[in-house]
Every structure is written in structure tokens, then in C-alpha cells.
């Protein structure tokens, strides 16, 4: 039965191949040669086609319907090649050129069909109990790739927690499919090298290497084809124009709607209630919908859903771009070493796809279209967004411009440090913050010797508001390569706009660190206002890094500061620097030490909100904990009487009689959320001799924090104030003064202005772990009797978080023990 099926497949491939115009042209030309040429070429073509057709079955097995890809793609590409190449050009092509066109049609996407062993290794389904070295290497490659999509991984975890396993499975399959797609060109090369080495021959000329390069090239930039040989010799007066074959392959591949991926607009509908049928999309991308020649390309379709139409139009845009680039390649084909005409390769290509017949399907009964198509999606008004970002709604405090520049420099230096560590090279990060006067203008400048920028980074991220490099695939790829463990501070891609709150002129010189001893070209750029065109010139910077200079407006946040005040404002912005930072103000220069955070104590937070009182005991505790990502200390306030903790203190005096009236003088001290309050009744004699009784309520001590995240100050208190409705706030039954920096891999999500913490799982873990370490440290510092009484007082507060932690405080594990993850070294 299996042999019959295999024989049927071979017959099917042979029959379809024999209908091909390219194949007929090839056999006609081979028949003019000796019989051995015809026999060897036909044998090679049939063997390769059957191999590709059989292997393509693996695509369906591992990528399911979401790939929209099957073995028929190879024959469609072959058919489209024949439509693109004019008849007169086809007749002039050499035998090896025709042979390579057919072979590349079948092999260019062979990498979309990984072996079963590869896929099992990615998914950790090893053949034995322990993985082989190869299996482990393949698994690690896939893990590195997956880690480039942290948001999707988090979404998958959340879906599984919500028991939405089918949607989670779709996203997991998507990651596998994306990995196959992103690596398929290199995999095709490897398959050709492993299984077809020295097999792709014309007569005695081995074309395997050129064949593999052509298959690989369809996934590269189009202009890379200009590097290929336009007259590769294959015998006496027989040549192969490799760029021409590359162009035809690219166009035929993309005209099959680049079936290697699901359109983004369709994928966005996969997990929404009204999901789009991918079968519907597959029907619409059918080759019968095309009208194709070398001079005219049109697409016709009647669609049931605007997402289908949007996807088709999106692909037509991509095809337009490919047509433009391929025309450029063809027009530049030249052979300066041989005197032969190449004009027949320079075939005319249409400038764009005709879209006039792409429309909505009509209702049979009414004749009306099923939907009204408009190319309408959510979009942003630049001026309004800029006003929002730079107005009080987001940033408010104009000093934030300096914070944004400093945190960009810190991230750049941390990336460079990780790269140098990988290379085994020494590196000393350096940041200098300067405030000075030049030509009568105040200037603010931040210098760093970090990774720097090149034109690609500027185009893709620096100039694109909302597009953060530290959220990009480029960064995650680099992070995986050099094994970075730090958490970037910059993450929103909007910070650079804040400089225009204080300045109209931005001047940058930068140079990108590419690899060990390898730098990109230096760049100077200047921007005069948020609507200005970037003025970019060749720079002369020697070392990698970036210097950003702002020519400040006359009224700026630092114009009235003394030198000392400016220095203190910078030190406050970056409370816990990962390395020494130089600060220069006018002619004064100081070093803000990486150890300066150790000198900052909770005692420094004391003001009128926290006063000394005989009945409030203060306990200082150290909350440094590398495993939790905490660095800092705290003072805890406890109501105490007779050297023991109490829930409250009531002082009641005797009644006092004045002018025949009895007055009661009393005082009570008690706990409230985040504070200790005092109520008192008193009497007062007025100027006219009358007596008044009054009741007052005030706090003795109130919680307060100095909080930073990876060294950068968080500008708000993390303790909730009275009436505070923000969910991401600490609400404790006992008051505390806390100086704390989050370090290592622990992180919190912030709003774009970094003024509010997002209430999510990260916050809940942080809240739990901080309360745990505070209570754990107290239990270790206090006597057994004292701690026992304090626990009872805390439990009476009915604070569930503290009650649960106290229940588990003496256990090694439990629901409320700290998050058990490795959080790296202190920064």
C-alpha cells in the first residue's frame, strides 16, 4: 500500500512537471545535446521535484493551517515564473539557467519543512532520557528565539492560568511557525549541503553552491542579488545569470502571496470572537485570481470580510516594492569581463499591481456589497500626541528631560558592558552630565561611552516615537547572544521627546559598537524642534557611545539653581547609579559614586510627618536581599508601652471641674493604615475667660518612601495616602520609612511618564515580597515574647496580606513566601 502511494505521488509530480513551459523548453534544448545530457538533467529534475514534494508534507504536520503553506506552492511558483518571463527571453536562456529556475522553485522553501528530530528537540521531546549535544544545542537555539517574545510568552502563561488552552496553543504554534519561517532560508542551505552536495550539476560543472545561494537569496534584501555573478561559466559559451534567476524566483514567490506567513491583519482576528477563516484567505490567494505577464499584473477578488481585503491590499503593496527593487537589479545587470549581450535579461516589469478588481462580495438578494471597505485603522495625530506627551498630562515636570537622557546612557553602557564581558575584554562605563553656558546660552549635555547608535537604529527607533529599541527583536537577539541579565530602564520609546520641553535644539554625536574592535561610521545629527527634519552628517567621533547636547531655553528648570542644587538634583534623579557618574556644573566637578546609595538612610526621610514620641518605638532593619532584588533599609514604627507592643494606648485623666462644668481630658494612640494617630480631648481658656473643650486628631508618624527602580528615582510615594485610589500602593497596618531600590531582574511596569506603577502580577509579587522581608527581619530582630505580641496586634488589623505572611513566616516555602527566582547581581 505504501509503495502504491509513493508511486502515485511520483506519477503526480511527473505529470505536473511535464506540463511546465520551463520544463518543456529545457527538454527541447537538452534534446539538441547528446543523450547523456538529456538523461542526467531529466533525472536530476525529477529526483529533486519528488524529494521536495515528499518533504513538503512535513510543513503541514508542524505548521498546521496557520502557515497557509503546502507543497502546491512549489508548482505555483514554477507556473508564475513562466508568466513573468517573456517567451523571447525564455528561448534565449541556457540549459543550466532553465534547470536552476526549476530547481529553485522546488527548493527555495525546503527549509520550511524541518525534520521531526529538529522539532522534537525544540519542544524538549528528546529521543533518550538525556539529550544529545546536538539536541541540546537545537533546544537552546529555540529557547533563545522564544525569549525574544516576552510579551507573547507572558500572554501564553496567562491564558493557561485562565484555562484558555486552545488559544494558548494557537500562540505556541505561532511561535514554532515563526521560528521555522525565520530560519528556513538557512535551513534550506543546510539541507542542500547535507543531502545534495555535488549533486546539482550541468555536465561536469558543479552548481550546488550557486543553487544554495539562490535559494537563500529569496529571503535576503533584493539588492543583495547585485553581488552575484551575471555570467557564471558552465561550459563553452554557456553561462548562468544568477541575478536574473534570483529576481524571477523572488517575484514568483511573492506573487503567490508570500505564503510563508499568515498576514498580520488576519492573525489579529484569530483570537477574537469573530475569527476569520484562514481557509477563506487561502481561497482568495489562489493563483487563478491573478492576471500576470511581464508587462501587466492585476489581482481580482471578491471578499467576504474586510480583513481579507486588507490582507490582499497589504500584499499588493509589498509586491509593488518588490517590483521596484527587482527592476533596479535587472537594469544594473552587467558583465564587464565578457563581450556578450545581457539585454534579454532586462525584461520589463510593471510598476505596480492593478487593484481595481479587489472588492467586497455582493449579497445575492440585494446586490449590495457585504461590507463597506475603508482603509481605516486606529492612527495617531502627531501634533496631538506630542502635545499629550509633552504636556502636564504625561510628563508635567520638565526636569524629566534630564532623567530620560541619563537612563538612555545607563542602558547603552550596560549593553556595552555585557558585550565586553562576553569578549573577555575590560570596559569601564562612563557617563558625564554637564551644565554650562556657551555663547550666552545654558547648555545641558550627557556623554556616555555606551553602545552608541548607527543610521539603522536612528531610523527604526530613535526617530520613531513609541518604538523602543529595548522592546525590539534586535535588542532581544543581541541580549541572547551576549547573555545579558540586566533590565533596561528605557522601554517606551517616547523619552527623547521630553527634551523639547526645555530645549528647541538637540545636537547628537554618536558611533555604534558593532562587534569586538568593530565600529560603525560616526554620525552627527541635529534637530531644531520636534517638527524639524533630522540634519545628519558624517561625524568624527573616535570611540563608540553618544553625546547629547541641549541648548536650553532661557527659562529652564536649572537656570536658577546654584551649583550645589544642580548637583543634588542630578544625584536625586539617579539615586543608585550602577557605576560612578561624573557631574559637572559650571566649573565644579564631582563623582556620584555607585556606593552613594549606602549613605542614604530612612532617617533622612524624617520631617514633620514623622516625629519622635515616647510611645513609638523605632526599629531600623536592613532589607538588602539579592535573591529578591531589594537594596535598602527601613524604619518600622511600633506603639509601645512598658517596653512591649500594644494595639493602642488610652490615657484617661480625672474629671476637671471649672465654673461648675465637668471636663474630661483624654488621649488615645492607635494604628491606622500606614500611620499611627493620636486623638485627644483638651480644654482651652479664651481671652474673655470662657472655657472651650476641643477634640483633635492627628498622626504622630506616617509612612513615607524614597523608591527607585534600577537606580532611577520613582517620583511618587509607594505608600497610599488617605483617599488614594491607585491600586498599586502599599497599604500596611504598621507605619514605615523605606529607602529602597529594585535591582537585578526584578522589575515593575510603569506608565509612560514613570509616575505610576501598573497594578499587575509584578506589583502583587513585589508587594508580597517586600512585606515578607520586613516581617521576617522583624521576627529575627525582636525577642520571642515581643514578636509574639506584635503578631497578634497585626492580625487584629485584618490586613489579609500581612495575616497570610505571618501564617507562613516560619516556613521555608508557602503561598506568601518570596518569589523564588534568580534575580541576578546587584547593579
C-alpha positions in Angstrom: 0.0 0.0 0.0 2.8 2.4 1.0 4.7 1.6 -2.3 1.5 2.3 -4.3 1.0 5.7 -2.6 4.7 6.6 -3.2 4.3 5.5 -6.9 1.2 7.7 -7.2 3.0 10.7 -5.8 5.9 10.2 -8.3 3.4 9.9 -11.1 1.6 13.1 -9.9 4.8 15.1 -9.7 5.9 13.8 -13.1 2.6 14.7 -14.8 2.5 18.2 -13.4 6.2 18.8 -14.2 5.7 17.7 -17.8 3.0 20.4 -18.2 5.5 23.2 -17.3 6.7 25.5 -20.1 10.1 25.9 -18.5 10.5 22.1 -18.3 9.4 21.7 -22.0 11.9 24.5 -23.0 14.6 22.7 -21.0 14.0 19.3 -22.6 13.8 20.8 -26.1 17.2 22.4 -25.6 18.6 19.2 -24.0 17.5 17.2 -27.0 19.9 19.1 -29.1 22.7 17.9 -26.9 23.9 14.3 -26.6 21.6 11.8 -24.9 23.6 11.8 -21.7 22.9 15.5 -21.1 19.1 15.0 -21.5 19.1 11.9 -19.3 21.1 13.4 -16.5 19.2 16.7 -16.5 15.8 15.0 -16.5 16.9 12.6 -13.8 18.1 15.5 -11.6 14.9 17.5 -12.1 12.6 14.5 -11.3 14.6 13.4 -8.3 14.7 16.9 -6.9 11.0 17.6 -7.5 9.9 14.3 -5.9 12.2 14.9 -3.0 10.8 18.4 -2.4 7.2 17.3 -2.9 7.6 14.5 -0.3 9.4 16.6 2.2 6.9 19.4 2.0 4.4 17.1 3.7 6.2 18.0 6.9 5.2 21.6 6.6 1.5 20.7 7.2 2.5 18.4 10.1 4.3 21.1 12.1 2.8 24.3 11.0 -0.9 23.3 10.6 -3.3 25.6 8.8 -1.7 28.8 10.2 1.2 28.6 7.7 -1.1 28.7 4.7 1.7 26.7 3.0 1.8 23.4 1.2 3.7 21.5 -1.5 1.5 23.1 -4.2 3.4 26.3 -3.6 6.3 24.9 -5.5 4.3 24.3 -8.6 2.6 27.7 -8.3 6.0 29.3 -8.2 7.1 27.4 -11.3 3.9 28.5 -13.1 4.4 32.1 -12.1 8.0 32.1 -13.3 6.6 31.1 -16.7 4.1 34.0 -16.7 6.8 36.6 -15.7 9.5 35.6 -18.2 8.7 36.7 -21.8 8.7 34.0 -24.4 11.5 35.6 -26.3 13.7 35.7 -23.2 12.8 32.1 -22.2 14.0 30.9 -25.6 17.4 32.6 -25.0 18.0 31.1 -21.6 20.7 28.4 -21.3 20.1 24.9 -20.2 21.7 25.4 -16.7 19.6 28.6 -16.3 16.4 26.8 -17.1 17.5 23.9 -14.8 18.2 26.3 -11.9 14.9 28.1 -12.3 13.0 24.9 -12.0 15.2 23.6 -9.1 14.9 26.8 -7.1 11.1 26.8 -7.5 11.1 23.4 -5.7 13.9 24.0 -3.1 13.8 27.7 -2.1 11.3 26.9 0.7 12.5 23.4 1.6 13.7 24.8 4.9 10.1 25.3 5.8 10.0 21.5 6.4 12.3 20.8 9.4 13.0 17.3 10.3 10.9 15.6 13.0 14.0 15.4 15.2 14.6 19.1 14.9 11.1 20.0 16.0 11.1 17.4 18.9 14.4 19.0 20.1 12.9 22.4 20.1 9.9 21.2 22.2 12.2 19.2 24.6 11.0 15.8 23.3 14.3 14.2 23.2 14.9 10.7 21.8 16.6 9.4 25.0 16.4 10.3 28.7 19.2 12.8 28.3 19.5 15.0 25.2 22.5 14.6 22.8 24.8 17.5 22.3 23.0 18.3 19.0 19.5 18.1 20.6 20.5 20.3 23.5 22.0 22.9 21.0 18.8 22.9 18.9 16.7 23.3 22.0 18.7 26.2 23.3 18.5 28.0 19.9 14.7 27.7 20.0 14.6 28.9 23.6 16.7 32.0 22.7 14.3 32.7 19.9 11.3 32.4 22.1 12.8 34.7 24.7 12.7 37.4 22.0 8.9 37.5 22.5 8.5 38.0 26.3 5.0 39.6 25.9 3.7 36.6 23.9 5.2 34.2 26.5 3.5 36.1 29.3 0.2 36.1 27.4 0.5 32.3 26.9 1.1 31.8 30.6 -1.9 34.0 31.5 -4.1 32.1 29.0 -3.1 28.8 30.6 -3.9 30.2 34.1 -7.3 31.2 32.8 -7.7 27.6 31.3 -7.9 29.0 27.8 -5.7 26.3 26.5 -6.9 26.3 22.9 -5.9 30.0 22.4 -2.7 29.4 24.2 -2.0 26.5 21.9 -2.6 28.8 18.9 0.0 31.2 20.2 2.5 28.4 21.0 2.1 27.0 17.4 2.6 30.6 16.1 6.0 30.8 17.8 7.1 27.5 16.4 5.9 28.5 13.0 7.6 31.9 13.2 10.9 30.2 14.2 10.6 27.9 11.2 9.9 30.9 8.9 12.8 33.0 10.3 15.3 30.2 9.9 14.0 28.5 6.8 16.4 30.1 4.3 19.5 29.0 6.3 17.9 25.6 6.8 17.4 25.2 3.1 21.1 25.8 2.6 22.0 23.2 5.2 19.6 20.6 3.7 21.2 21.2 0.3 24.7 20.9 1.8 23.9 17.7 3.7 21.8 15.9 1.2 22.5 17.3 -2.2 26.3 18.2 -2.1 27.9 17.9 -5.6 24.5 16.6 -7.0 23.3 19.8 -8.7 25.5 19.5 -11.9 25.3 20.5 -15.5 27.7 18.3 -17.4 30.9 18.4 -15.3 30.1 21.8 -13.7 29.0 21.6 -10.0 26.3 24.3 -9.4 25.4 23.2 -5.9 26.9 26.2 -4.1 25.3 28.7 -6.5 22.0 26.8 -6.2 22.1 27.0 -2.4 23.0 30.7 -2.6 20.0 31.4 -4.9 17.6 29.5 -2.6 19.0 31.5 0.3 18.8 34.9 -1.5 15.0 34.9 -1.8 14.8 35.8 1.9 17.6 38.4 1.8 17.4 42.1 0.7 16.7 42.3 -3.0 19.7 44.4 -3.8 22.0 41.6 -2.5 21.4 40.0 -5.9 23.7 42.6 -7.5 26.6 40.9 -5.7 26.0 37.6 -7.7 27.8 36.7 -10.9 25.9 37.8 -14.0 27.9 35.4 -16.2 28.8 32.3 -14.3 30.5 30.0 -16.7 29.1 26.5 -17.3 31.0 25.4 -20.3 32.0 26.7 -23.7 29.8 29.8 -24.4 27.3 28.6 -21.7 26.6 31.0 -18.8 24.2 31.5 -16.0 23.0 34.9 -15.0 22.5 34.4 -11.3 20.9 37.8 -10.5 18.2 37.2 -13.2 17.3 33.8 -11.7 17.2 35.4 -8.2 14.8 38.1 -9.4 12.4 35.7 -11.1 12.4 33.4 -8.0 11.6 36.4 -5.7 8.8 37.7 -7.9 7.2 34.3 -8.4 7.4 33.5 -4.7 5.8 36.8 -3.6 3.2 36.6 -6.3 1.9 33.5 -4.5 1.3 36.0 -1.7 4.4 35.0 0.1 2.7 32.0 1.6 5.4 31.6 4.2 3.5 33.7 6.7 0.0 34.5 7.9 -0.8 38.2 7.3 -0.7 40.2 10.5 -4.1 41.6 10.0 -5.5 38.1 9.8 -3.6 36.9 12.8 -5.1 39.7 14.8 -8.5 38.1 14.2 -7.5 34.6 15.3 -8.2 35.0 18.9 -11.2 37.4 18.6 -14.8 36.3 18.8 -15.5 36.7 15.1 -12.4 34.8 13.8 -11.6 34.9 10.1 -11.5 31.6 8.3 -7.9 31.0 7.1 -9.4 28.7 4.5 -11.2 31.7 3.1 -7.8 33.6 2.9 -6.2 30.6 1.2 -9.0 30.6 -1.4 -8.6 34.2 -2.2 -4.8 33.9 -2.6 -5.4 31.3 -5.3 -3.3 31.7 -8.4 -6.5 31.9 -10.6 -7.1 35.3 -9.2 -4.1 36.7 -11.0 -3.6 38.2 -14.4 0.1 38.1 -14.9 2.5 38.9 -17.7 5.9 40.7 -17.9 4.1 43.9 -18.6 0.9 43.8 -16.5 0.0 42.4 -13.1 -3.6 42.5 -11.8 -5.4 40.8 -9.0 -9.1 40.2 -8.7 -11.0 39.0 -5.7 -14.4 39.3 -4.1 -14.0 39.1 -0.4 -16.4 38.1 2.5 -14.6 40.2 5.1 -12.6 43.5 5.1 -9.7 41.7 6.9 -9.3 39.5 3.8 -9.4 42.6 1.5 -7.0 44.5 3.8 -4.5 41.5 3.7 -4.7 41.3 -0.1 -4.1 45.0 -0.5 -1.2 44.8 2.1 0.4 42.1 0.0 -0.1 44.2 -3.2 1.9 47.0 -1.5 4.7 44.6 -0.8 4.6 43.3 -4.4 4.9 46.9 -5.6 8.0 47.4 -3.5 9.5 44.1 -4.8 8.8 45.1 -8.4 10.6 48.4 -7.9 13.6 46.7 -6.4 13.8 43.9 -8.9 13.6 46.4 -11.8 16.6 48.1 -10.3 18.5 44.8 -10.1 17.7 43.9 -13.7 18.7 47.3 -15.0 22.1 47.0 -13.4 23.0 43.6 -14.6 26.3 43.9 -16.4 29.3 41.8 -17.4 32.5 43.9 -17.7 34.7 40.9 -18.4 33.0 39.2 -21.3 31.7 40.7 -24.5 28.2 39.3 -24.5 24.8 40.8 -24.6 22.7 40.8 -21.5 19.8 42.7 -22.8 17.4 39.7 -22.9 17.7 39.5 -19.1 16.5 43.1 -18.7 12.8 42.2 -19.0 10.2 44.9 -18.5 8.3 44.8 -15.2 5.1 46.6 -14.4 5.5 49.4 -11.9 2.7 48.2 -9.7 -0.2 45.8 -9.2 -3.6 46.7 -10.6 -6.1 46.6 -7.6 -9.2 47.8 -9.4 -11.0 44.4 -9.2 -10.5 43.8 -5.5 -13.8 44.3 -3.9 -16.5 43.1 -1.4 -18.6 40.2 -2.3 -22.2 41.2 -3.0 -25.4 39.9 -1.4 -27.4 37.8 -3.9 -30.8 39.2 -2.8 -30.0 42.9 -2.8 -26.9 43.2 -5.0 -25.3 45.4 -2.2 -21.7 44.7 -1.0 -21.4 42.7 2.2 -19.3 45.4 3.8 -18.0 48.9 3.1 -14.3 48.8 2.7 -12.2 51.6 4.1 -8.5 51.5 4.8 -9.4 52.7 8.3 -7.4 51.6 11.4 -6.5 53.4 14.6 -4.0 56.1 13.8 -2.2 58.8 15.7 -2.2 62.5 15.2 1.4 63.5 15.6 0.8 67.0 16.9 -1.8 65.9 19.4 0.3 63.0 20.6 3.3 65.3 21.0 1.2 67.8 23.0 0.0 64.9 25.2 3.5 63.6 25.8 5.0 67.0 26.5 2.1 68.4 28.4 1.2 68.2 32.0 -0.9 65.1 31.3 2.1 62.9 30.9 5.4 64.5 31.9 4.5 67.6 33.8 7.9 68.1 35.5 10.3 69.5 32.9 13.3 68.1 34.8 12.3 64.7 33.4 14.1 65.5 30.2 17.4 65.0 32.1 16.2 61.8 33.6 15.4 60.4 30.2 18.8 61.2 28.8 20.6 59.7 31.8 18.6 56.5 31.7 19.3 56.1 28.0 23.0 56.4 28.7 22.9 53.9 31.5 21.2 51.3 29.3 23.7 51.9 26.5 26.6 51.4 28.9 25.1 48.3 30.4 24.7 46.8 26.9 28.3 47.6 26.1 29.5 46.1 29.4 27.7 42.9 28.6 29.2 42.7 25.2 32.7 43.3 26.5 32.3 40.7 29.2 31.3 38.2 26.5 34.5 39.0 24.6 36.6 38.8 27.8 37.6 42.5 27.3 37.9 45.1 30.0 35.5 48.0 29.9 34.8 50.9 32.3 31.4 52.6 31.7 31.5 56.3 31.8 28.7 58.9 31.9 29.2 62.6 32.3 26.4 65.1 33.0 27.4 68.7 32.2 25.6 72.0 32.7 27.4 75.0 31.3 27.0 78.3 29.5 28.1 78.7 25.9 27.6 81.8 23.8 25.2 83.2 26.3 23.0 80.0 26.3 22.6 77.5 29.1 23.6 74.0 27.8 22.8 70.6 29.2 25.0 67.7 27.9 25.1 64.0 28.7 28.1 62.0 27.4 28.4 58.2 27.5 30.8 55.6 26.1 28.0 53.0 25.7 26.9 51.0 22.6 26.0 54.1 20.6 23.8 54.4 17.5 24.0 53.9 13.8 21.7 55.1 11.0 19.6 51.9 11.2 19.0 52.5 15.0 18.2 56.1 14.3 15.7 55.3 11.5 14.0 52.4 13.3 13.9 53.5 16.9 15.4 56.9 17.8 13.2 58.8 15.4 10.1 56.6 15.7 8.1 57.8 18.7 6.8 54.8 20.6 9.2 52.3 19.0 11.7 51.3 21.7 14.9 49.6 20.8 14.7 47.8 24.2 11.4 46.2 23.2 12.6 45.2 19.8 13.6 41.9 18.2 17.0 43.5 17.5 17.7 44.0 21.2 16.4 40.6 22.3 18.7 39.0 19.6 21.7 40.9 21.0 20.6 40.1 24.6 20.6 36.4 23.8 23.9 36.5 22.1 25.8 38.2 24.9 23.8 36.7 27.7 22.6 40.0 29.2 20.9 39.8 32.6 20.1 43.4 33.3 16.6 45.0 32.9 16.7 48.1 30.6 15.3 51.3 32.2 14.3 52.8 28.9 11.4 50.9 27.4 8.7 53.2 26.0 10.4 54.9 23.0 8.9 58.3 23.8 11.5 59.8 26.2 13.5 61.7 23.7 10.5 63.9 23.0 10.8 65.2 26.6 13.9 67.2 25.7 11.7 69.6 23.7 10.0 70.6 26.9 13.2 72.5 27.8 15.0 73.0 24.5 14.4 73.8 20.9 17.8 72.4 19.7 19.0 68.8 20.1 22.6 68.0 19.0 23.8 64.4 19.0 27.1 62.8 18.0 27.2 59.0 18.2 29.0 55.9 17.0 27.8 52.3 17.2 29.7 49.4 18.7 29.1 46.5 16.3 31.5 43.8 17.4 34.8 43.3 19.0 37.1 46.0 17.6 34.4 46.8 15.0 32.5 50.1 15.0 30.0 51.7 12.6 30.6 55.1 11.0 30.2 58.0 13.4 27.2 60.2 12.9 26.4 63.8 13.8 22.8 64.9 13.9 20.9 68.0 14.9 17.2 68.6 15.3 15.7 72.1 15.7 12.3 71.5 17.2 10.1 68.4 17.3 8.8 69.0 13.7 12.3 69.5 12.3 13.9 67.3 9.7 17.0 65.5 11.1 20.1 67.2 9.8 22.5 64.2 9.6 26.2 64.5 8.7 29.3 62.3 8.8 30.8 62.6 12.3 34.3 62.4 13.7 33.8 60.6 17.0 36.6 58.1 17.6 35.1 55.9 20.3 31.7 54.3 20.5 29.0 56.0 22.5 26.7 59.0 22.4 26.8 62.6 23.4 23.5 64.5 23.6 23.6 68.3 23.9 20.6 70.5 24.6 20.7 74.3 24.0 18.2 75.2 26.7 15.5 77.9 26.6 16.1 81.0 28.6 13.6 79.7 31.2 14.6 76.2 32.1 14.5 74.1 35.3 18.2 74.6 36.1 18.7 78.3 35.3 18.1 79.5 38.9 19.8 76.6 40.6 23.1 77.0 42.4 25.9 74.7 41.5 25.2 72.6 44.6 21.5 72.5 43.9 22.1 71.3 40.3 24.4 68.5 41.5 21.9 67.4 44.1 19.1 67.4 41.6 21.1 65.0 39.3 22.0 62.8 42.3 18.3 62.6 43.2 17.3 61.5 39.7 19.7 58.6 39.8 19.7 57.6 43.4 21.6 54.3 43.0 23.9 54.5 40.0 25.2 51.2 38.6 28.6 52.8 38.2 30.3 56.1 39.0 28.8 59.1 37.2 30.6 62.4 36.7 28.6 65.6 37.3 30.0 68.9 36.1 28.2 72.2 36.8 29.9 75.3 35.6 33.5 74.7 36.9 32.5 72.4 39.7 33.0 68.6 39.2 32.1 65.7 41.5 31.8 61.9 41.2 28.4 60.5 42.1 29.6 57.1 43.5 27.9 53.8 42.8 28.1 53.3 46.6 26.3 56.5 47.4 23.0 54.7 48.0 24.6 53.1 51.1 24.8 56.5 52.7 21.1 57.2 52.3 19.1 56.2 55.4 15.4 56.1 56.3 16.3 58.7 59.0 16.8 61.1 56.1 13.1 60.9 55.3 12.1 62.2 58.7 10.2 65.5 58.7 7.1 66.9 60.3 5.2 63.7 59.2 7.3 61.5 61.4 8.0 62.9 64.9 9.7 61.3 67.9 7.3 60.1 70.6 7.8 58.4 73.9 5.2 55.7 73.0 6.5 54.9 69.5 9.4 52.6 69.2 11.5 52.8 66.0 13.2 49.7 64.7 15.8 50.0 61.9 16.2 47.0 59.6 18.3 46.2 56.6 16.3 44.9 53.7 19.2 44.1 51.3 18.4 40.8 49.6 20.0 39.8 46.3 17.6 37.0 45.6 14.6 39.3 46.0 16.1 42.2 44.0 15.9 44.6 47.0 18.5 47.0 48.1 17.7 49.4 51.0 16.6 49.7 54.6 13.5 50.7 56.6 12.4 52.1 60.0 9.3 50.5 61.4 7.1 52.4 63.9 5.5 50.3 66.8 3.2 51.6 69.6 4.9 50.6 72.8 4.0 50.7 76.5 6.1 49.3 79.3 8.6 48.0 76.7 6.0 45.8 74.9 4.0 46.4 71.8 0.3 47.3 72.3 -2.5 47.9 69.8 -3.4 51.3 71.3 -2.8 53.4 74.4 -5.6 55.2 76.2 -4.8 57.8 78.8 -7.8 59.0 80.8 -7.5 61.8 83.4 -9.8 62.6 86.3 -12.7 64.9 85.6 -11.8 68.5 85.8 -14.5 70.9 87.2 -14.3 74.5 86.0 -17.1 77.0 86.7 -19.4 74.2 87.7 -18.8 72.2 84.5 -17.0 68.9 84.4 -14.5 68.3 81.6 -12.7 65.0 80.7 -9.1 65.2 79.5 -8.1 62.2 77.5 -5.6 60.9 74.8 -5.5 57.8 72.7 -2.8 56.5 70.4 -3.7 53.8 67.8 -2.8 52.3 64.4 -4.4 53.4 61.1 -3.4 52.3 57.6 0.3 53.4 57.1 0.3 55.6 60.2 0.0 56.0 64.0 -2.6 58.5 65.0 -3.3 60.4 68.2 -6.8 61.6 69.4 -7.0 64.0 72.3 -9.6 65.9 74.2 -8.4 69.2 75.8 -9.8 72.4 77.3 -8.8 76.0 76.5 -9.3 79.3 78.3 -10.1 82.1 75.8 -9.1 85.7 76.2 -12.5 86.6 77.5 -12.2 84.0 80.3 -14.6 81.5 78.6 -13.7 77.8 78.5 -13.9 75.7 75.4 -13.5 71.9 75.0 -11.9 70.6 71.8 -11.1 67.3 70.2 -8.1 66.9 67.8 -6.9 64.0 65.7 -3.5 63.9 64.1 -0.8 61.4 63.1 2.4 61.0 65.1 4.1 59.1 62.4 3.2 58.4 58.8 4.7 56.0 56.2 6.9 57.5 53.6 9.3 56.1 50.9 12.2 57.0 48.7 11.9 54.5 46.0 13.8 53.9 42.8 13.7 51.2 40.1 17.1 50.1 38.7 18.7 53.2 40.2 16.3 55.8 38.7 14.1 57.6 41.2 10.3 56.9 41.1 8.9 60.3 41.7 5.9 59.3 43.8 5.4 57.7 47.2 4.6 53.9 47.1 2.6 54.2 50.3 -1.1 55.1 49.9 -2.2 58.4 51.3 -5.7 59.0 52.7 -8.3 58.7 49.9 -5.7 57.4 47.4 -7.5 55.2 44.8 -4.4 53.9 43.0 -4.3 50.1 43.4 -0.5 49.8 43.1 0.1 51.3 46.5 1.2 49.8 49.8 -1.5 49.7 52.5 0.2 48.4 55.7 -1.2 48.0 59.2 2.1 49.4 60.7 3.9 52.6 59.5 7.4 52.5 57.9 10.0 54.8 56.4 11.6 52.9 53.5 14.6 53.6 51.3 14.5 51.0 48.5 15.9 50.4 45.1 14.8 47.5 42.9 17.8 45.8 41.4 18.7 42.7 39.4 16.0 41.2 37.2 13.1 42.2 39.4 11.0 44.9 37.6 7.8 46.8 37.8 5.7 48.1 34.9 5.2 51.8 34.8 3.1 54.2 32.9 4.8 56.1 30.1 5.7 59.1 32.3 7.1 56.7 35.0 4.8 58.4 37.6 2.5 55.5 38.3 3.1 51.8 38.8 0.9 49.4 36.8 -1.2 47.1 39.0 -0.4 43.6 37.8 1.2 40.4 38.8 4.6 42.1 39.1 3.3 44.5 41.6 1.5 41.8 43.6 4.7 39.8 43.8 6.7 42.9 44.8 4.1 43.9 47.5 4.1 40.4 48.9 7.9 40.0 48.9 8.5 43.4 50.5 6.0 42.7 53.3 7.6 39.3 53.8 11.1 40.5 54.2 10.0 43.3 56.5 8.2 40.9 58.8 10.9 38.3 58.5 13.6 40.8 59.6 11.4 42.0 62.5 10.9 38.4 63.7 14.7 37.9 63.7 15.4 41.2 65.5 12.8 41.1 68.2 12.6 38.8 71.2 10.2 35.9 71.1 7.8 37.4 73.5 7.8 40.9 71.8 7.4 39.3 68.4 4.5 37.1 69.6 2.6 40.1 70.9 3.3 42.2 67.8 1.9 39.3 65.6 -1.4 39.3 67.5 -1.7 43.1 67.0 -1.0 42.9 63.3 -3.5 40.0 62.9 -6.2 42.2 64.6 -5.8 44.7 61.8 -7.5 42.3 59.4 -4.9 43.0 56.7 -5.1 39.8 54.7 -1.6 40.2 53.1 0.1 40.5 56.5 -2.0 37.8 58.1 -1.2 35.3 55.4 2.5 36.1 55.6 2.6 35.8 59.3 1.0 32.4 59.0 3.8 31.3 56.8 6.6 33.4 58.2 8.4 30.4 59.8 8.1 28.1 56.9 10.7 27.5 54.2 8.0 27.8 51.5 4.4 28.6 51.2 1.9 30.8 49.4 3.3 34.0 50.6 7.0 33.3 50.7 9.1 35.4 48.4 9.1 34.8 44.6 11.7 32.1 44.1 13.5 33.3 41.0 17.2 34.2 40.4 17.3 38.0 40.3 20.9 38.4 39.4 23.6 40.6 40.8 23.1 44.0 42.4 23.6 46.8 39.9 
